[in-house]
Amino acid sequence: MIDVTPWKDATGELIAGIYHGMRDADYQAIDALRASTMKEALQSAKQLRHRMQNKRPDTGALRLGRAVHVAVLQPDVYCEETATIPEEFATSTGLSRKKPAQAWAQEFIAAGVTVITEAEGTKAQAIADAVSEHAPSVAMLERAAGREVTALWQETTPMGATVWCKARADFIGNGLLGDLKTTRETGKFSTVGMGGVIARFGYHFQMGWYSRGFTAAAAQS
């Protein structure tokens, strides 16, 4: 079967470039280095190897983050990209591990749909509503030329090997390169406080990866 996605050629090989409209599930499936993986190299080569060979465990924070991204940036496909766990299959931390619950969720997860609790969905929509009521945020998003935009490019290692890399900017264009983040640091919304959060989670590293990646993807396309 020939893959006809625009970021792959007829043989299934990746094509460098900047892509609009790619689903998050398709982005996740691309075998390429990403910022969150490369952050592990800051710990050790062993940690990097482990992350490259093992999928990052899903968590409530990650599920909420994905739901917020869709609710804020792609509200028109929110119902397609998320599925609310029925009450009988939900636990305090998410989806029950019992067979009926896992069977219900299997098709959604296989399709790349984020399975969330009712509480997580309510919180995601509340955050999206807050963003829509914040005039500077609205103006910034309206100024952006694209949302959830993917970059694919190649890097050459010091040993001469070529590796594929990827990045997914939340919004980009017209002088903007943005990354939407959720945080629990509600008491630190100040220049110093948010600077500490950015440094602790390596968001500056991630933004540098995005900037480098989109520049390279545009040059290689």
PyMOL commands that set and color helices and strands:
alter all, ss='L'
color gray80, all
select helices_A, chain A and resi 24-29+35-42+45-53+60-73+75-81+87-89+99-110+118-132+135-143+191-201+203-220
alter helices_A, ss='H'
color red, helices_A
select strands_A, chain A and resi 17-19+82-84+90-91+94-95+114-116+146-156+162-173+176-178
alter strands_A, ss='S'
color yellow, strands_A
deselect
rebuild
show_as cartoon
